[in-house]
Amino acid sequence: MRTVEVLLDETSELAVREAWRRLAEAGLPSQARHRSPTNSPHLTLAACPELTAPIRWELAGVAAALPLPVRFTGVVRFERPTSVLAWALELDSALADLHRRAWEAVSSDSPPGTLNPLHEPGRWSPHVTLGRTRRPGTFTGRRIPELLPAPPLSVHLTTLRSYDTDTGTLEILGPRP
């Protein structure tokens, strides 16, 4: 699979990494435990089996919309196949448009049934993951907000990238020349 992700500005990335550090120091699951050089705070917009030429063309238009200012709204927890702790992002019209364009790009040339329905517009919950585990309920009932730093007030989504889950490589997806 190939993810389509957006990176955060440097100040916001440092704030997320501080949250990761505090979770790890408290003995909780944290993205800080992932030592891969590809591990950066990011917002996942979509994922698809392959970045075909038509998908890449459309994603170049998405990349041209960056940087994009967004706002964190606080801590959110998800219980899916994994327990996830994250900082949620406000889904304003600009972020909704960016996401819709990324979704349309990947769905335009992907085989039916290969896209994650949780990334679909109307179902997508924009967030930056702080910690994840396969142990259900890990983040429930804990005083997590008191443990974390306050999320930054001003955040900018800066760079579109893709992560290849098969090869472990990253690719920056720039705007059309």
C-alpha atoms as an extended CHARMM CRD file, in Angstrom:
* protein
*
       177  EXT
         1         1  MET       CA              0.0000000000        0.0000000000        0.0000000000  PROA      1               0.0000000000
         2         2  ARG       CA              0.9690000000        3.6160000000       -0.5380000000  PROA      2               0.0000000000
         3         3  THR       CA             -0.1750000000        6.1880000000        1.9640000000  PROA      3               0.0000000000
         4         4  VAL       CA             -0.8890000000        9.8050000000        1.1120000000  PROA      4               0.0000000000
         5         5  GLU       CA              0.1480000000       11.9500000000        4.0770000000  PROA      5               0.0000000000
         6         6  VAL       CA              0.7670000000       15.5700000000        4.9530000000  PROA      6               0.0000000000
         7         7  LEU       CA              3.6360000000       16.6570000000        7.2060000000  PROA      7               0.0000000000
         8         8  LEU       CA              3.4040000000       19.3730000000        9.8440000000  PROA      8               0.0000000000
         9         9  ASP       CA              5.4380000000       22.5470000000       10.1550000000  PROA      9               0.0000000000
        10        10  GLU       CA              8.5890000000       22.2870000000       12.2880000000  PROA      10              0.0000000000
        11        11  THR       CA              7.1440000000       23.8560000000       15.4570000000  PROA      11              0.0000000000
        12        12  SER       CA              4.0740000000       21.6160000000       15.3770000000  PROA      12              0.0000000000
        13        13  GLU       CA              6.2070000000       18.5510000000       14.6760000000  PROA      13              0.0000000000
        14        14  LEU       CA              8.3020000000       19.3310000000       17.7630000000  PROA      14              0.0000000000
        15        15  ALA       CA              5.1260000000       19.6500000000       19.8810000000  PROA      15              0.0000000000
        16        16  VAL       CA              3.8940000000       16.2520000000       18.6710000000  PROA      16              0.0000000000
        17        17  ARG       CA              7.2910000000       14.6920000000       19.3520000000  PROA      17              0.0000000000
        18        18  GLU       CA              7.1480000000       16.1380000000       22.8850000000  PROA      18              0.0000000000
        19        19  ALA       CA              3.7500000000       14.4670000000       23.3740000000  PROA      19              0.0000000000
        20        20  TRP       CA              5.2690000000       11.2130000000       22.0940000000  PROA      20              0.0000000000
        21        21  ARG       CA              8.1340000000       11.5690000000       24.5930000000  PROA      21              0.0000000000
        22        22  ARG       CA              5.8190000000       12.1960000000       27.5320000000  PROA      22              0.0000000000
        23        23  LEU       CA              3.6730000000        9.1730000000       26.6940000000  PROA      23              0.0000000000
        24        24  ALA       CA              6.7610000000        6.9690000000       26.4220000000  PROA      24              0.0000000000
        25        25  GLU       CA              8.1410000000        8.2570000000       29.7470000000  PROA      25              0.0000000000
        26        26  ALA       CA              4.7920000000        7.4480000000       31.3780000000  PROA      26              0.0000000000
        27        27  GLY       CA              5.0860000000        3.8700000000       30.1010000000  PROA      27              0.0000000000
        28        28  LEU       CA              2.2270000000        4.2690000000       27.6180000000  PROA      28              0.0000000000
        29        29  PRO       CA              2.2230000000        3.3190000000       23.9450000000  PROA      29              0.0000000000
        30        30  SER       CA              3.8210000000        6.1120000000       21.9590000000  PROA      30              0.0000000000
        31        31  GLN       CA              4.9000000000        6.7600000000       18.4090000000  PROA      31              0.0000000000
        32        32  ALA       CA              8.2810000000        7.6760000000       19.9410000000  PROA      32              0.0000000000
        33        33  ARG       CA              8.9660000000        3.9410000000       20.2260000000  PROA      33              0.0000000000
        34        34  HSD       CA              9.0420000000        3.6430000000       16.4170000000  PROA      34              0.0000000000
        35        35  ARG       CA             12.6860000000        4.3350000000       15.6670000000  PROA      35              0.0000000000
        36        36  SER       CA             12.3850000000        4.2510000000       11.8800000000  PROA      36              0.0000000000
        37        37  PRO       CA             13.7830000000        7.3620000000       10.1750000000  PROA      37              0.0000000000
        38        38  THR       CA             10.5060000000        7.4910000000        8.2230000000  PROA      38              0.0000000000
        39        39  ASN       CA              8.4920000000        8.0210000000       11.4320000000  PROA      39              0.0000000000
        40        40  SER       CA              7.3320000000       11.6530000000       11.4630000000  PROA      40              0.0000000000
        41        41  PRO       CA              4.2080000000       13.3050000000       12.8110000000  PROA      41              0.0000000000
        42        42  HSD       CA              1.7360000000       13.4050000000        9.9370000000  PROA      42              0.0000000000
        43        43  LEU       CA             -1.8990000000       13.4820000000        8.8750000000  PROA      43              0.0000000000
        44        44  THR       CA             -2.9580000000       10.5540000000        6.6930000000  PROA      44              0.0000000000
        45        45  LEU       CA             -5.3440000000       11.5860000000        3.9180000000  PROA      45              0.0000000000
        46        46  ALA       CA             -5.7260000000        8.2360000000        2.1310000000  PROA      46              0.0000000000
        47        47  ALA       CA             -3.9910000000        5.0340000000        1.0800000000  PROA      47              0.0000000000
        48        48  CYS       CA             -4.0570000000        3.0910000000       -2.1680000000  PROA      48              0.0000000000
        49        49  PRO       CA             -2.3850000000        0.0250000000       -3.6550000000  PROA      49              0.0000000000
        50        50  GLU       CA             -0.2520000000        1.9880000000       -6.1310000000  PROA      50              0.0000000000
        51        51  LEU       CA              0.4720000000        5.5800000000       -7.1180000000  PROA      51              0.0000000000
        52        52  THR       CA             -0.3160000000        5.3510000000      -10.8170000000  PROA      52              0.0000000000
        53        53  ALA       CA              0.4180000000        8.1860000000      -13.2430000000  PROA      53              0.0000000000
        54        54  PRO       CA             -3.1920000000        9.4960000000      -13.1170000000  PROA      54              0.0000000000
        55        55  ILE       CA             -3.1520000000        9.4420000000       -9.3030000000  PROA      55              0.0000000000
        56        56  ARG       CA              0.2080000000       11.2310000000       -9.2080000000  PROA      56              0.0000000000
        57        57  TRP       CA             -1.1070000000       13.9040000000      -11.5830000000  PROA      57              0.0000000000
        58        58  GLU       CA             -4.0900000000       14.6100000000       -9.3380000000  PROA      58              0.0000000000
        59        59  LEU       CA             -1.9750000000       14.5310000000       -6.1600000000  PROA      59              0.0000000000
        60        60  ALA       CA              0.3200000000       17.1750000000       -7.6610000000  PROA      60              0.0000000000
        61        61  GLY       CA             -2.7130000000       19.4600000000       -7.6030000000  PROA      61              0.0000000000
        62        62  VAL       CA             -3.2720000000       18.5920000000       -3.9420000000  PROA      62              0.0000000000
        63        63  ALA       CA              0.3840000000       19.3910000000       -3.1510000000  PROA      63              0.0000000000
        64        64  ALA       CA             -0.0470000000       22.8130000000       -4.7800000000  PROA      64              0.0000000000
        65        65  ALA       CA             -2.6060000000       23.7250000000       -2.0730000000  PROA      65              0.0000000000
        66        66  LEU       CA              0.0880000000       23.5310000000        0.6280000000  PROA      66              0.0000000000
        67        67  PRO       CA              0.9530000000       25.0080000000        3.0330000000  PROA      67              0.0000000000
        68        68  LEU       CA             -2.4730000000       24.9350000000        4.6630000000  PROA      68              0.0000000000
        69        69  PRO       CA             -3.2310000000       26.3530000000        8.1250000000  PROA      69              0.0000000000
        70        70  VAL       CA             -5.2150000000       24.0260000000       10.4020000000  PROA      70              0.0000000000
        71        71  ARG       CA             -6.0830000000       23.8590000000       14.0840000000  PROA      71              0.0000000000
        72        72  PHE       CA             -5.8280000000       21.1040000000       16.6770000000  PROA      72              0.0000000000
        73        73  THR       CA             -9.0310000000       20.6780000000       18.6950000000  PROA      73              0.0000000000
        74        74  GLY       CA             -7.7880000000       18.3720000000       21.4740000000  PROA      74              0.0000000000
        75        75  VAL       CA             -7.2830000000       14.7470000000       22.4110000000  PROA      75              0.0000000000
        76        76  VAL       CA             -9.2910000000       12.0170000000       20.7130000000  PROA      76              0.0000000000
        77        77  ARG       CA             -9.3310000000        8.2410000000       21.2240000000  PROA      77              0.0000000000
        78        78  PHE       CA            -10.2840000000        5.5910000000       18.6720000000  PROA      78              0.0000000000
        79        79  GLU       CA            -11.0330000000        1.9500000000       19.3520000000  PROA      79              0.0000000000
        80        80  ARG       CA            -10.6790000000        0.2160000000       16.0170000000  PROA      80              0.0000000000
        81        81  PRO       CA             -8.6740000000       -2.9230000000       15.5660000000  PROA      81              0.0000000000
        82        82  THR       CA             -6.1040000000       -0.9250000000       17.5410000000  PROA      82              0.0000000000
        83        83  SER       CA             -6.4220000000        1.6140000000       20.3470000000  PROA      83              0.0000000000
        84        84  VAL       CA             -5.2850000000        5.0120000000       19.1070000000  PROA      84              0.0000000000
        85        85  LEU       CA             -4.6160000000        8.2160000000       21.0190000000  PROA      85              0.0000000000
        86        86  ALA       CA             -4.3470000000       11.3210000000       18.8540000000  PROA      86              0.0000000000
        87        87  TRP       CA             -4.7070000000       15.0560000000       18.5980000000  PROA      87              0.0000000000
        88        88  ALA       CA             -7.7570000000       15.8090000000       16.4610000000  PROA      88              0.0000000000
        89        89  LEU       CA             -7.7630000000       18.4890000000       13.7860000000  PROA      89              0.0000000000
        90        90  GLU       CA            -10.6740000000       20.7860000000       13.0140000000  PROA      90              0.0000000000
        91        91  LEU       CA            -12.2680000000       19.7230000000        9.7440000000  PROA      91              0.0000000000
        92        92  ASP       CA            -12.8400000000       23.1780000000        8.2790000000  PROA      92              0.0000000000
        93        93  SER       CA            -13.7650000000       23.7140000000        4.6270000000  PROA      93              0.0000000000
        94        94  ALA       CA            -10.1310000000       24.0570000000        3.4460000000  PROA      94              0.0000000000
        95        95  LEU       CA             -9.0220000000       20.8090000000        5.0940000000  PROA      95              0.0000000000
        96        96  ALA       CA            -12.1770000000       19.0340000000        3.9020000000  PROA      96              0.0000000000
        97        97  ASP       CA            -11.4210000000       20.1900000000        0.3470000000  PROA      97              0.0000000000
        98        98  LEU       CA             -7.7780000000       19.0500000000        0.5560000000  PROA      98              0.0000000000
        99        99  HSD       CA             -8.8940000000       15.6470000000        1.8310000000  PROA      99              0.0000000000
       100       100  ARG       CA            -11.6620000000       15.2930000000       -0.7650000000  PROA      100             0.0000000000
       101       101  ARG       CA             -9.1880000000       16.0470000000       -3.5620000000  PROA      101             0.0000000000
       102       102  ALA       CA             -6.6990000000       13.4520000000       -2.2160000000  PROA      102             0.0000000000
       103       103  TRP       CA             -9.4990000000       10.8780000000       -1.9000000000  PROA      103             0.0000000000
       104       104  GLU       CA            -10.7260000000       11.5570000000       -5.4270000000  PROA      104             0.0000000000
       105       105  ALA       CA             -7.1510000000       11.2210000000       -6.7080000000  PROA      105             0.0000000000
       106       106  VAL       CA             -6.5720000000        7.7820000000       -5.1780000000  PROA      106             0.0000000000
       107       107  SER       CA            -10.0710000000        6.5050000000       -5.9430000000  PROA      107             0.0000000000
       108       108  SER       CA             -9.8370000000        7.6250000000       -9.5780000000  PROA      108             0.0000000000
       109       109  ASP       CA             -7.4040000000        4.8410000000      -10.5220000000  PROA      109             0.0000000000
       110       110  SER       CA             -7.5460000000        2.2090000000       -7.7630000000  PROA      110             0.0000000000
       111       111  PRO       CA             -9.2850000000       -1.1570000000       -8.0690000000  PROA      111             0.0000000000
       112       112  PRO       CA            -12.7210000000       -1.3350000000       -6.4050000000  PROA      112             0.0000000000
       113       113  GLY       CA            -12.6430000000       -2.4270000000       -2.7800000000  PROA      113             0.0000000000
       114       114  THR       CA             -8.9620000000       -1.6030000000       -2.2090000000  PROA      114             0.0000000000
       115       115  LEU       CA             -9.3460000000        1.7090000000       -0.3570000000  PROA      115             0.0000000000
       116       116  ASN       CA             -9.8300000000        2.0450000000        3.3840000000  PROA      116             0.0000000000
       117       117  PRO       CA            -13.4460000000        3.1640000000        3.9320000000  PROA      117             0.0000000000
       118       118  LEU       CA            -12.3720000000        5.1020000000        7.0550000000  PROA      118             0.0000000000
       119       119  HSD       CA            -10.5480000000        7.5230000000        4.7410000000  PROA      119             0.0000000000
       120       120  GLU       CA            -13.7080000000        8.2000000000        2.7450000000  PROA      120             0.0000000000
       121       121  PRO       CA            -15.0600000000       11.7740000000        2.9080000000  PROA      121             0.0000000000
       122       122  GLY       CA            -17.7690000000       11.9180000000        5.5540000000  PROA      122             0.0000000000
       123       123  ARG       CA            -16.1270000000        9.1070000000        7.5580000000  PROA      123             0.0000000000
       124       124  TRP       CA            -12.5760000000       10.4680000000        7.8220000000  PROA      124             0.0000000000
       125       125  SER       CA            -11.5030000000       11.8740000000       11.1910000000  PROA      125             0.0000000000
       126       126  PRO       CA             -8.4460000000       14.0950000000       10.7450000000  PROA      126             0.0000000000
       127       127  HSD       CA             -5.9050000000       13.4090000000       13.4850000000  PROA      127             0.0000000000
       128       128  VAL       CA             -2.2050000000       13.1280000000       14.2440000000  PROA      128             0.0000000000
       129       129  THR       CA             -1.4540000000        9.8880000000       16.0770000000  PROA      129             0.0000000000
       130       130  LEU       CA              0.3420000000       10.1380000000       19.4140000000  PROA      130             0.0000000000
       131       131  GLY       CA              0.1790000000        6.4800000000       20.4790000000  PROA      131             0.0000000000
       132       132  ARG       CA             -1.1900000000        3.2000000000       19.1790000000  PROA      132             0.0000000000
       133       133  THR       CA             -1.4790000000       -0.3310000000       20.5690000000  PROA      133             0.0000000000
       134       134  ARG       CA             -3.2920000000       -3.5930000000       19.9350000000  PROA      134             0.0000000000
       135       135  ARG       CA             -4.4110000000       -3.6850000000       23.5920000000  PROA      135             0.0000000000
       136       136  PRO       CA             -8.0470000000       -2.4950000000       23.6390000000  PROA      136             0.0000000000
       137       137  GLY       CA             -8.8890000000        0.2780000000       26.0670000000  PROA      137             0.0000000000
       138       138  THR       CA             -5.2790000000        1.1820000000       26.8630000000  PROA      138             0.0000000000
       139       139  PHE       CA             -5.9360000000        4.9260000000       26.7550000000  PROA      139             0.0000000000
       140       140  THR       CA             -9.3910000000        4.8300000000       28.3560000000  PROA      140             0.0000000000
       141       141  GLY       CA             -9.8320000000        6.0300000000       31.9280000000  PROA      141             0.0000000000
       142       142  ARG       CA             -6.3620000000        7.5550000000       32.1480000000  PROA      142             0.0000000000
       143       143  ARG       CA             -5.5780000000       11.1880000000       32.8090000000  PROA      143             0.0000000000
       144       144  ILE       CA             -3.9600000000       11.5810000000       29.4180000000  PROA      144             0.0000000000
       145       145  PRO       CA             -4.7560000000       15.2870000000       28.8110000000  PROA      145             0.0000000000
       146       146  GLU       CA             -2.9030000000       16.2230000000       32.0080000000  PROA      146             0.0000000000
       147       147  LEU       CA              0.1170000000       14.2360000000       30.8480000000  PROA      147             0.0000000000
       148       148  LEU       CA              0.3590000000       15.8270000000       27.4010000000  PROA      148             0.0000000000
       149       149  PRO       CA              1.5700000000       19.2840000000       26.4650000000  PROA      149             0.0000000000
       150       150  ALA       CA             -1.0500000000       21.5980000000       25.0170000000  PROA      150             0.0000000000
       151       151  PRO       CA             -1.2550000000       21.1860000000       21.2580000000  PROA      151             0.0000000000
       152       152  PRO       CA              0.0340000000       24.1800000000       19.2950000000  PROA      152             0.0000000000
       153       153  LEU       CA             -2.5380000000       26.8340000000       18.4290000000  PROA      153             0.0000000000
       154       154  SER       CA             -1.1590000000       27.4820000000       14.9650000000  PROA      154             0.0000000000
       155       155  VAL       CA             -0.3970000000       24.5020000000       12.7450000000  PROA      155             0.0000000000
       156       156  HSD       CA              0.4970000000       24.3560000000        9.0680000000  PROA      156             0.0000000000
       157       157  LEU       CA              0.3330000000       21.3040000000        6.8540000000  PROA      157             0.0000000000
       158       158  THR       CA              3.4040000000       21.7140000000        4.6950000000  PROA      158             0.0000000000
       159       159  THR       CA              4.4440000000       18.7550000000        2.5450000000  PROA      159             0.0000000000
       160       160  LEU       CA              2.6070000000       15.9480000000        0.7700000000  PROA      160             0.0000000000
       161       161  ARG       CA              4.3550000000       12.5920000000        0.9070000000  PROA      161             0.0000000000
       162       162  SER       CA              3.7260000000        8.9010000000        0.3760000000  PROA      162             0.0000000000
       163       163  TYR       CA              4.9710000000        5.9570000000        2.3940000000  PROA      163             0.0000000000
       164       164  ASP       CA              5.3480000000        2.5860000000        0.6750000000  PROA      164             0.0000000000
       165       165  THR       CA              4.4270000000       -0.0810000000        3.2360000000  PROA      165             0.0000000000
       166       166  ASP       CA              6.0990000000       -2.8150000000        1.1760000000  PROA      166             0.0000000000
       167       167  THR       CA              9.5190000000       -1.2050000000        0.7400000000  PROA      167             0.0000000000
       168       168  GLY       CA              9.5220000000        1.1590000000        3.7450000000  PROA      168             0.0000000000
       169       169  THR       CA             10.4690000000        4.1090000000        1.5500000000  PROA      169             0.0000000000
       170       170  LEU       CA              9.1530000000        7.6620000000        1.5160000000  PROA      170             0.0000000000
       171       171  GLU       CA              8.4850000000        9.8520000000       -1.4710000000  PROA      171             0.0000000000
       172       172  ILE       CA              7.7670000000       13.5760000000       -1.4470000000  PROA      172             0.0000000000
       173       173  LEU       CA              4.8660000000       14.4030000000       -3.7650000000  PROA      173             0.0000000000
       174       174  GLY       CA              5.4150000000       17.9020000000       -5.0890000000  PROA      174             0.0000000000
       175       175  PRO       CA              3.1960000000       20.2070000000       -7.1190000000  PROA      175             0.0000000000
       176       176  ARG       CA              3.2380000000       20.2020000000      -10.8740000000  PROA      176             0.0000000000
       177       177  PRO       CA              6.1280000000       22.2530000000      -12.3090000000  PROA      177             0.0000000000
